[in-house]
C-alpha cells in the first residue's frame, strides 16, 4: 500500500450511532498523529461530529471531512485516499457492498460491524480473490458481532496449545451477563434481513463451516436432543445455559477462524464449538429459548415487522449515555484439550466490558484499525476474522477496557 495515502483511517457513516461513537474513540484513544477523516452524505452533520471530536481532544490531528454517497465511483475515490476504511453503514445487505468492493479493488484495509452472515458469505465469494491480489486486509464482523466470541475461543485454543501441545476437543462460550439496549440500526438490520432473505436462505447461512475456506471437521453435534428442543444445557464451570441470539452470527465466524488459522493443525481435527446465554434457572432458560424461537417466527411476518418498527429506535438513534451508564457485558468460555487422559485440566477465559455494547463496538473497530496499521501482523490480502489479529489485538482491547482473564481448572 502506498505510504502517500492521504488518510490513515476513514470512518464511513460517521454521523450514525456507531460511527459517531467510533469517531469519539479515535479522537480520545488512538495515537494523536494519525491522519483521519469522517465520511458520509451530510457535510453539516459531519462537521458537527468533527467539532465534538475537537472538544474531546483538541491536542491531536483533527479529522477531515469527506462528503461521499453510496456510489461505486465515489467510494472507490475515497478508498484510494485511505490506508484503512471503517464502514458503519448498514444494513450491510443493502448498503454494504459498495464500500467492500471499493476497498477490495483498491488494496484498502477494511473493517465493519455487520452481523449478517449471508452478506459476509456473499462478499467472500465475490471479493476474496480481489483482496488477495491487492493486499487488502478485510475483517467484517469485528464489533459485538462477533469479536468477543471469536477472540475468547481463540484464547482458549491457544492456551491448550501452549500447555499441552494438543488440539482442542470442545470450546463453549457463554454470554454470562449482558445489560444493554439495542440501537435503531441493529433492530432495523434484523427487520431488513427478513425483508430481503427467505427462511431457507437464512438457514443456509447456519450450515456448519459455511464460510470456512476449508471443509470443517466431521464431528457429532455436542448438544443433546433436550438442548435442541428446550435450549437448556448445563456446563460445569459455566452453569445453566440457554439459547443465545448471538450464536447465529458468532458460530460461522468461529468456524471460519478454524479454517483460516490452520484448521486441524491448530484448533484441532475434532474441534466443536457452541455458544449460549447464561440463565438463572431451568425455567428461565426454557422461557428464553422459546421466546427467541417465537420472536423469530413473528418477525418473519411482514405486518409484525411494520408494527415493530414504529415502537423502536430509528436507524441512527440509540440509548443515551445516561441510559447506558450501567451497561456491561461479560463472556465466559471453557475448553477441553483433545488428549487421551482422564479428566484433563480445562482452559477458562473471561472477557468483560463495563459500558454500552456500541461503545465496545467502537472500541473494537478503533483498536483493530490501529493494530492493523501499526502491529505488523504479516497478513497478506484477504478476508479475515477477528481472531486472525491474535494476541496483539487482544492486548490492545485489554488496555482499552475489554478485560481478559485466563486460568486452568485442575481436576
C-alpha positions in Angstrom: 0.0 0.0 0.0 1.3 3.4 -0.8 2.6 5.3 2.1 1.5 8.5 0.5 -2.2 7.9 1.1 -3.9 11.0 2.5 -5.5 9.3 5.5 -4.6 6.5 7.9 -8.2 5.9 8.7 -11.6 6.9 7.2 -14.8 6.4 9.2 -17.6 6.0 6.7 -21.1 6.6 8.3 -19.6 8.8 11.0 -22.9 10.6 11.7 -24.7 7.4 12.6 -24.9 6.0 16.1 -22.0 3.5 15.9 -20.0 5.7 13.5 -20.1 8.7 15.9 -19.0 6.6 18.9 -16.1 5.2 16.7 -15.1 8.8 15.9 -15.1 9.7 19.5 -12.9 6.7 20.4 -10.4 7.5 17.7 -10.3 11.1 18.9 -9.7 10.2 22.6 -7.8 6.9 22.5 -5.8 6.5 19.3 -2.3 8.0 18.6 -2.7 11.7 18.1 -0.6 11.9 14.9 -2.9 9.6 12.9 -4.4 11.3 9.9 -8.1 10.6 9.6 -11.4 11.6 8.0 -15.1 11.4 8.7 -17.2 10.4 5.7 -20.8 10.4 4.9 -23.6 12.1 2.9 -24.3 15.2 5.1 -21.5 17.8 5.3 -23.2 19.7 8.1 -23.7 16.6 10.2 -20.1 15.5 9.6 -18.9 19.0 10.7 -20.9 18.7 13.9 -19.3 15.3 14.7 -15.9 16.8 13.9 -16.5 19.7 16.2 -17.4 17.3 19.1 -14.2 15.4 18.5 -12.2 18.6 18.7 -13.8 19.4 22.0 -13.0 15.9 23.3 -9.3 16.2 22.3 -8.0 19.4 20.8 -4.4 18.2 21.1 -4.4 15.8 18.2 -4.7 15.8 14.4 -8.3 16.7 13.8 -10.5 14.8 11.3 -11.0 16.0 7.7 -14.5 15.9 6.2 -15.3 13.8 3.1 -18.7 14.0 1.6 -19.4 10.7 -0.1 -22.5 8.9 -1.3 -23.2 5.2 -1.7 -21.9 5.0 -5.2 -19.1 2.9 -6.6 -17.2 5.7 -8.2 -17.3 8.0 -5.1 -16.4 5.2 -2.7 -13.6 4.0 -4.9 -12.1 7.5 -5.0 -12.4 7.7 -1.2 -10.9 4.2 -0.7 -7.8 5.3 -2.7 -7.2 8.0 -0.2 -7.2 5.7 2.9 -4.9 3.1 4.3 -7.8 1.7 6.3 -11.6 2.1 5.9 -14.1 1.6 8.7 -17.7 1.1 7.4 -20.5 1.6 9.9 -23.3 2.0 7.2 -25.9 -0.8 7.5 -27.9 -2.8 6.9 -24.9 -4.2 5.0 -27.0 -6.5 2.8 -28.4 -3.3 1.3 -25.7 -0.7 1.7 -22.5 -2.5 2.4 -21.2 -3.9 -0.9 -20.2 -0.6 -2.5 -17.6 0.1 0.3 -16.5 -3.5 0.5 -15.9 -3.7 -3.3 -14.1 -0.3 -3.3 -11.7 -1.4 -0.6 -11.0 -4.9 -2.1 -10.3 -3.4 -5.5 -8.0 -0.6 -4.2 -6.0 -2.5 -1.7 -7.5 -0.6 1.3 -7.7 -2.4 4.6 -11.4 -2.7 5.8 -13.4 -3.2 8.9 -17.1 -3.4 9.6 -19.6 -4.4 12.3 -22.1 -6.4 10.4 -23.6 -9.5 11.9 -25.2 -10.6 8.6 -23.5 -13.9 7.8 -25.2 -14.2 4.4 -23.8 -10.8 3.4 -20.3 -11.8 4.6 -20.6 -15.1 2.7 -21.5 -13.2 -0.5 -18.6 -10.8 0.0 -16.2 -13.7 0.4 -17.4 -15.3 -2.8 -17.3 -12.1 -4.8 -14.2 -10.3 -3.5 -11.8 -12.6 -1.6 -9.6 -13.2 -4.6 -9.6 -9.5 -5.4 -8.5 -8.6 -1.9 -5.8 -11.3 -2.0 -4.5 -9.7 -5.2 -4.5 -6.1 -4.0 -3.3 -6.8 -0.4 -6.4 -5.5 1.3 -6.8 -7.0 4.9 -10.6 -7.1 5.3 -12.2 -8.0 8.6 -16.0 -8.0 8.8 -18.0 -8.7 12.0 -15.5 -7.1 14.3 -17.9 -5.4 16.6 -20.0 -7.1 19.3 -20.8 -9.4 16.4 -18.5 -11.4 16.5 -15.2 -10.3 18.1 -15.8 -11.4 21.7 -16.9 -14.9 21.0 -14.2 -15.4 18.3 -11.4 -13.9 20.5 -12.4 -15.9 23.6 -12.4 -19.1 21.6 -9.0 -18.3 20.0 -7.6 -17.6 23.5 -8.9 -20.9 24.9 -7.4 -22.9 21.9 -4.1 -21.0 22.3 -4.0 -21.8 26.0 -4.4 -25.5 25.3 -1.8 -25.5 22.5 0.7 -23.7 24.8 0.2 -26.0 27.7 -0.4 -29.4 26.1 0.9 -29.0 22.6 -2.5 -30.6 21.7 -5.7 -29.6 19.8 -9.0 -28.6 21.4 -11.8 -31.1 21.7 -14.6 -28.6 22.5 -15.0 -24.9 23.3 -18.1 -23.4 24.8 -18.7 -19.7 25.1 -21.4 -18.3 27.3 -22.7 -14.7 27.3 -22.5 -14.7 31.1 -24.1 -11.3 31.6 -25.5 -8.7 29.2 -27.2 -5.5 30.2 -27.8 -3.3 27.2 -30.4 -1.9 24.8 -30.2 -2.3 21.1 -29.8 0.7 18.8 -32.1 1.5 16.0 -29.6 0.4 13.4 -29.4 -3.1 15.0 -33.1 -3.5 15.1 -33.5 -2.2 11.6 -30.9 -4.8 10.4 -32.8 -7.6 12.0 -36.0 -6.5 10.3 -34.3 -5.9 7.0 -32.8 -9.4 7.0 -36.3 -10.9 7.0 -37.3 -8.3 4.3 -34.5 -9.5 2.0 -33.9 -13.2 2.7 -36.2 -16.2 3.0 -36.1 -18.6 5.9 -34.4 -21.1 3.6 -31.6 -18.6 2.8 -31.1 -17.7 6.5 -31.0 -21.4 7.4 -28.4 -22.0 4.7 -26.1 -19.4 6.5 -26.1 -21.7 9.5 -24.8 -24.8 7.7 -21.7 -25.8 9.7 -18.5 -24.2 8.3 -20.4 -22.5 5.5 -17.8 -19.6 5.4 -14.8 -21.6 6.3 -12.1 -21.7 3.5 -11.7 -25.5 4.0 -14.2 -28.2 4.9 -14.8 -28.5 8.6 -14.3 -31.5 10.9 -16.9 -34.2 10.8 -17.8 -34.3 14.4 -21.0 -35.1 16.2 -23.2 -32.2 17.5 -22.2 -31.8 21.1 -25.7 -30.7 22.1 -28.3 -33.3 23.2 -31.8 -33.5 21.9 -33.0 -31.9 25.1 -30.8 -28.9 24.4 -32.1 -28.7 20.8 -35.7 -28.8 21.8 -35.7 -26.8 25.1 -32.5 -24.8 24.7 -31.0 -25.9 28.0 -27.5 -27.2 28.6 -25.7 -27.5 31.9 -22.0 -27.0 31.7 -19.6 -27.4 34.7 -17.8 -24.1 35.3 -20.4 -22.1 33.3 -23.7 -23.2 34.9 -27.2 -23.4 33.4 -27.2 -22.1 29.8 -29.8 -21.4 27.2 -30.1 -20.2 23.6 -28.0 -17.2 22.7 -29.3 -14.9 19.9 -25.7 -14.0 19.1 -24.8 -17.6 18.1 -26.3 -17.0 14.6 -23.6 -14.5 13.8 -20.8 -15.8 16.0 -20.6 -19.6 15.2 -19.9 -19.1 11.5 -17.1 -16.7 12.3 -15.5 -19.0 14.8 -15.7 -21.8 12.3 -14.1 -19.6 9.6 -11.3 -18.8 12.1 -10.9 -22.6 12.4 -10.3 -22.8 8.7 -8.1 -19.7 8.3 -5.9 -20.5 11.3 -4.7 -23.9 10.5 -7.9 -26.0 10.9 -6.9 -29.4 12.3 -3.3 -28.3 12.9 -4.2 -25.6 15.4 -7.8 -25.7 16.6 -8.0 -29.5 16.0 -9.4 -32.2 13.8 -12.2 -32.9 16.3 -13.0 -29.3 17.3 -16.5 -28.5 18.3 -17.9 -25.1 19.3 -21.2 -23.9 20.9 -22.4 -20.5 22.2 -25.1 -20.0 24.9 -26.5 -17.4 27.2 -26.2 -17.8 31.0 -29.6 -18.4 32.7 -30.7 -18.0 36.3 -32.5 -21.3 36.4 -34.1 -24.0 34.2 -37.4 -22.3 33.9 -35.9 -19.0 32.7 -33.7 -21.0 30.3 -36.7 -22.7 28.6 -38.7 -19.4 28.5 -35.8 -17.6 26.9 -35.3 -20.3 24.3 -39.0 -20.3 23.2 -39.2 -16.5 23.3 -36.4 -16.4 20.8 -37.9 -19.1 18.6 -41.4 -17.5 18.7 -39.9 -14.0 18.2 -38.1 -15.2 15.1 -41.3 -16.6 13.7 -43.2 -13.4 14.4 -40.6 -11.1 12.9 -40.9 -13.2 9.7 -44.4 -11.8 9.3 -44.3 -8.5 7.3 -47.1 -6.9 9.2 -45.4 -7.6 12.6 -42.2 -6.1 11.3 -44.0 -3.0 10.1 -45.7 -2.6 13.5 -42.5 -3.2 15.4 -40.6 -0.5 13.5 -42.9 2.1 14.9 -42.1 1.2 18.5 -38.3 1.1 18.5 -35.3 3.4 18.0 -35.0 4.7 14.4 -31.8 4.0 12.4 -29.1 6.4 13.6 -30.5 6.6 17.1 -29.9 4.5 20.2 -29.7 4.6 24.0 -28.2 7.8 25.5 -25.1 7.8 27.7 -27.3 8.3 30.7 -29.4 5.3 29.7 -26.3 3.2 29.2 -24.3 4.2 32.3 -24.9 0.8 34.0 -24.5 -1.3 30.8 -22.0 -4.2 30.8 -21.2 -7.4 29.1 -19.2 -10.4 30.1 -18.3 -13.5 28.1 -17.0 -16.7 29.7 -15.5 -19.7 27.8 -14.4 -23.2 28.8 -12.4 -25.6 26.6 -11.1 -29.1 26.9 -8.0 -30.5 25.3 -8.2 -33.3 22.8 -6.0 -35.7 24.8 -6.2 -39.3 25.9 -6.0 -38.7 29.6 -9.0 -38.9 32.0 -10.4 -35.6 33.2 -7.7 -33.2 31.8 -7.4 -29.6 33.1 -9.9 -27.2 31.4 -8.9 -23.8 29.9 -11.1 -21.0 31.2 -11.4 -17.4 29.9 -13.5 -14.4 30.8 -13.7 -11.2 28.8 -15.7 -8.3 30.2 -16.6 -4.7 29.3 -18.2 -2.1 31.5 -20.2 0.1 29.2 -22.6 0.3 26.2 -22.3 -2.5 23.7 -21.9 0.1 21.0 -19.1 1.7 22.9 -17.4 -1.7 22.8 -18.0 -1.9 19.1 -16.4 1.5 18.6 -13.5 0.4 20.8 -13.1 -2.8 18.8 -13.2 -1.1 15.5 -10.7 1.6 16.6 -8.3 -0.8 18.2 -8.4 -3.2 15.3 -7.7 -0.3 12.9 -4.6 0.8 14.8 -3.5 -2.8 15.3 -3.6 -3.4 11.5 -1.8 -0.2 10.8 0.9 -0.5 13.5 1.3 -4.0 14.8 3.0 -5.7 11.8 0.6 -8.7 11.6 2.2 -10.1 8.4 -1.2 -10.9 6.9 -1.4 -11.0 3.2 -4.5 -9.6 1.5 -7.8 -11.5 2.1 -11.0 -11.6 4.2 -10.2 -12.5 7.8 -11.9 -12.8 11.2 -11.1 -11.0 14.5 -9.1 -14.0 15.8 -6.7 -13.6 12.9 -5.4 -10.4 14.6 -4.5 -12.6 17.5 -2.8 -11.6 20.8 -1.7 -8.2 19.6 -5.3 -7.2 19.0 -6.4 -8.7 22.3 -3.7 -6.8 24.2 -4.9 -3.5 22.7 -8.5 -4.4 23.6 -7.5 -5.3 27.1 -5.6 -2.0 27.5 -8.7 -0.1 26.3 -11.1 -1.7 28.7 -12.2 -5.1 27.3 -10.5 -7.1 30.1 -9.4 -10.7 29.5 -8.6 -13.1 32.3 -7.4 -16.7 31.8 -6.7 -19.7 34.0 -6.9 -23.5 34.1 -9.3 -25.5 36.2 -7.5 -28.6 37.6 -9.3 -31.8 38.4 
